[in-house]
Amino acid sequence: MNQRGAEDPKYIRDPDPAEYKEILENYPSIKRWSAAPELKGAIEFGKYLSSKNVLAAIAHTDAVYEEVLDAFQNGYSLATHFYSAMSGVTRRNAYRYAGVIESAYLLDDMDVEIIADGKHLPEPLLKLIYKIKGSSHTALITDAMRAAGMPEGESILGGLQNGVKVIVEDGVAKLPDRTSFAGSVATTDRLVRTMMNMAGVPLLNTIQMITDTPARVMKVNDRKGSLQPGKDADILIFDDTITIAMTMVNGTIVYQKN
């Protein structure tokens, strides 16, 4: 609950086998699912997800290293929106414990994804993540909600009828009381510019973080993520300011700048 961020607390619950098994049985389109590994039943949940070839990820969590290690050994291979809504070093009864952040750094094979909009994470943390995890274990994500591409102002995170009211300002979505970010309004080109211009990451390494790495994480790198014979011809062409000039999907041009 402490790491709920902008999530509506009325929907926070422990994993229930009766619920998630029915959901996965009826919705095979689900390819990833995030949970806090310290919750009751979370380890069994991760095992079940892995058995169904669904990516298990760690998110919105106060877990410590021992809990993260247990989760990692039982199917949780990704840290969702790294640093956002997750524990760092904590103290319990005067003793210090490594949190999820330190755990992801220690576990070489754990992947992390970052909201590289220049708001969720400052320059030093973007550089630190890249220095430790590298481009092969770091995926860039927008975490964008419906206000992406829209003018700043009020919006809704989640369902239009029962979602959470947010305000978009300074290039990011926030709760109205400004105590937490509420998703992102970033687009992919902005992530690339941020990593290059703010974090100083070379272009090719940045592109790996937005193409090949997320494709591997999501287990679709047999057909996406790189330009190779036999893979889907999903291609972007952009200039040195990362302004998109052409977009191709499955070999068909769907956008071309005039």
N, C-alpha and C positions, 0 to 999 in steps of 0.2 A: 504493500500500500504506500510506503514512503517513496517509492520510485515510480509511482503511477504517471507522473508527468501530466499530460492533458487528458489521459484516459478517464472515462467516466467510472467512478468507484463502484457504482451499482452493478457493473459487469465483471468485476474482478472476482475470480473464484479459483478454487483448486481444480486441477484436471480431473474430470470424471470419466472413467472408461465407458460407461453407458452412453455418454454424450459424444465423446470424440470418436468412438468406434462407429456409431451410427452416422455421424457427419462424414467421415472418410469413406464409408461404404456407399453413401449416396452422392458424394461430390468428389469424384476421382480427379477433378481439375485442381484440387488443392495440392500444391507442390512444396510448401514450406509452412511451418507453424512455430511461433515463438512462445516461450514460457519462462518463468522464473524457476530455476532448478531447485531452490530451497522449499518450494511448495510441496505439500503432501501429495504424493502420487506423480510428481514431475519426472522422476527417473523412469518409472514404468511407462509414462507417456512418451518419453524420448525413445525408449526401446521399441515401442509400438510404431511410432512414426518411422523409425529406421527400417522396421520390418516391412513397411508399406512403401518404401523408397521415397518417403517424404522428408525433406530437410528439417531437422530439429535445430532451433536456434535459441540462444539465451537472450532475454530482454526484460526490461522493467524489473530489476532484481537487486536484492541486497545480499546476494550470496557471497560467501568467503571462499578462499582457494580450495579447501577440501571439498566443498559442495560443487564447485565448478569442475574440479578434476573428476569427481564421480560422474557428473553430467557428461563431460567430454568422453569418458570411457564408455558411456552408454548411449552414444548417438548424437549428442549436441556438438556440432562442429563449427558453429558460427556465432559471433557476438553481434546481435542486431544493433544498428546505429550506435556504434562504439562510443563510449563516454556518456552518451545521453541516457538518462534514467537507469544508471547502474552504479554499483558501489566501487569505491576506491578503498584505500586503507581505512579500516575502522578499528575502534577500540571496544572491547567487551571485558568488563571487570578489570580494567587497567591494562589488559594485554592487547597488542596490536595484531590484526589479521589482514592478510592480503585480500583485496576485493576482486571483483570480476575483471577490472581493468588490469591489475597486476597479473592476474591469472592468464589472461589472454596473451600478455607479453611473454610469460614463462612457457606457455604451451606453443611450441613452434608451429605445430600443424593446425592450430585453431585459426580460422579465418575471421577477419573483422570487416565490417562495413561502416563507412563514415559519411555523414551528411556534410559534404564539403561545399557548403553555401557561403562560407566566410563569416557566418553568424553563430552556428551551433558550436563550432570549434575554432579557437583562435590560432594564429600563426604558429606559436611554439608547439601546440599539441599536434597540429597537422604535420609538422616537421618530425616530431617525436614518433608518431605512428609510422610514418614512412621509413624513418631510420631503423626502427626495430622490426616491423612486420614486412616491410618491403612491398613492392608492387604486386608480387605473386600471391600475397595473402591479405591484401587490402582491396576491397571493392568500394567504388564510389556509388552512392545512392542519393536520389533526390529526397526521398521521404515526403514527396509533394502531396498536398491535398488539393481540393477543388479550386482554391484561390490562385493556384499557379497560372501565370499568364494574364491574370486579371488585375484591375486597378487596386491600389491599397484601400483598406477600409474594413468593414465588418464582413465576416463570412461564418461558415459553419463547418466544423470538423465532424465527420461521420454523417449519419442520416439527416436529410433535410428536416424531417419532422421531429426527431428526437436526438439530434446531434448536440455537440458542445459549441457554444458561441465563442468566436475568436475574433481578434483584430489583427489585421495585416498592416505592419508599419516597419520602416527601416529594412525592408527586404526580407522579412521573416514573419511567420504567423505566431501570435502569442495569445495566452489566455487574457481576457479583458483586464484582470488585475495585474497582469504583467509579471506573474510569479513563475511562469514556465513558458517555454516555447510550445507550440501546438502544431507539430508537423512542419512542413517547409513549403515554400512557394518557388523553390529552385527548379530550373530546367537543366538538362544534362550538360549543355554547353557552358553553363555557369560553373558547374563542378570542375570541368576541365580548366577553365580560366583560373579558378581559385587555386587549384593545386599547382599550376604552373607559376602564376604571378605572386601568390601569397606564400606558398610553401617551397617554391623554387624547385619543383620536381620536373625533370626533363620530359619533353613531349611524349616520347615513346613509352616511358614508364607510366605516365599519366593515362595514356590511351590503353595500356594494358589493364589498368585499374578499372576502366569503364567498359572493357570488352572481354578480353580473354579470362580475367580472374572471375568476374561475376558469372560468366558462362560455365566455368568449371564448378564454381560453388553450386550453381543450380543444376548441374549435371546435364547441360545441353551443349557442352563444348564439342560434341561429335558433329554438330551442324551449325553452331554459332560461335562468335567470339573472335574469329580470325579469318583472314582471306586465304582460303585453301580450296583446291579443286574438290567438288562434291558437297561443299558446305553452302548454306543459304547465302545468296548474294544480297546481304543487308549492308549497305555501304553509305557512309556519310562523307561528303567532300566539304572542307571548310578552309578558310584563309588563315593568315597568321594571327588574327584576332579571335579565332574560333567562331567566326560568323558562318553559319551554314549556307553553303552554296547549292548543294544538291543532296537529296535523300533518295535512296533506292531500297526497295523492299522486295526480296525474292526476285531480284533482277529487273524489277519494274520501277521506273522513276516516278515517285509520287510527289516530289517537290523539286522545283528548280528556280533559283533566284533569278529575277529578271535583270 
